[in-house]
Amino acid sequence: MSIDIDQVTATFIAESRELLEQMETALLAVARDGQDAVNAIFRAAHTIKGSAGMFGLDPVVAFTHVAESVLDKVRDGDVGVTDELVALLLACRDHIGALVDAVEGGTLDGN
């Protein structure tokens, strides 16, 4: 049994983009949906981080871990959801998207 790394990478990219769309949708709905949206945002970041870790994509893991840590504080009630936090997390979502684009473009590896 052999693994087609190009196909696996393509799957990672496609799934990450879907999760990033879910993350953006939840961020834009967080004022209305509250904790459910926060949980969806956290799950999306956590899944991207875990998948990136399986491929040794350390820059994706490191950045996403920081965003995930902030989301953990929100989930615990230590940090409140403000417009500024939503704007920051949207920027984080965009940066994770740029990292995924770099994986696709072959300009980001595990270093």
KEKE-601537 format. One record per residue (C-alpha): residue in three letters; x, y, z. Coordinates in pm, whole numbers, plus 32768, in hexadecimal, padded with zeros to 4 digits. Each point is the difference from the previous one (the first is absolute). Layout:
N
alaXYZ/...
This chain:
111
met800080008000/ser808E814E7F9D/ile7F8E815B805A/asp7FDD81087EF2/ile8084812D80BE/asp7F8180F07EF5/gln7E9D7F7A802A/val8018800C817B/thr808181657FEF/ala7EE580607F12/thr7F077F6D80F8/phe809F80C6811D/ile7FE681407F32/ala7E957FC57F9D/glu7F957FA38161/ser80BC81268096/arg7F5180EE7F14/glu7EAE7F70805F/leu805680288170/leu807381657FC3/glu7EB1804D7F5C/gln7F4E7F6A812E/met80DF80CC80E5/glu7FAD81437F48/thr7E8B7FB58001/ala80097FB98177/leu80CD813A8045/leu7F0580D57F47/ala7EE47F5B80C4/val80A37FFB8158/ala7F3481268083/arg7EC17F467FAB/asp806A7E978042/gly80E080348130/gln80A57ECB8090/asp7F967F1F7EDF/ala80BD80E17F0F/val812F801180E7/asn80077E858010/ala7FE87FE67E84/ile811F80F77FD6/phe80D47F3F80F9/arg7FB57EB07F58/ala806280897EAB/ala814B80888082/his80467EC480C7/thr7FC17F1F7ED4/ile80DD80CF7F1A/lys81147FFD8106/gly7FEA7E8A802E/ser7FFF7FB77E8C/ala812580EA7FC5/gly80BC7F518117/met7FDA7EB17F51/phe80B480957ED3/gly810F80AD80C8/leu7F8481577F97/asp808D80A78134/pro7FB6816A7F9A/val7E8E7FAB7FDB/val80007F43814A/ala80B4811580BE/phe7F25811D7F86/thr7EBA7F41801E/his805F7F918160/val8012816C806F/ala7EA680497F70/glu7F7D7EC0809D/ser808B806B8153/val7F4281497FED/leu7EC47F427FA2/asp80377F1C812A/lys8002813380E1/val7EBC80757F60/arg7F647EAA8038/asp806D800A816D/gly7F68815A802D/asp814F80A68043/val7FED80D67EC4/gly7EC280A47F85/val7F90800D7E97/thr802381657F86/asp7FFC809A7EA6/glu81798029801F/leu802F7E8F8052/val7F257F987EDB/ala80CD80E37F19/leu81427F698088/leu7F827E9C7FD4/leu7F8F80517E9D/ala8161807A7FBA/cys80857EBC8098/arg7F157F3D7F1D/asp808980C07ED6/his81677FB78068/ile7FB87E8D802A/gly7F68800E7EA3/ala813F80A07F7D/leu80CC7EEB80A3/val7F227EFA7F59/asp803080B67EB5/ala81797FF08037/val7FE67E88803B/glu7F457FE17EB7/gly80FD80DA7F4E/gly81207F338087/thr809B812780B4/leu7FBC7F818160/asp808D7EC3808D/gly803B7F85815E/asn811980F5804B/
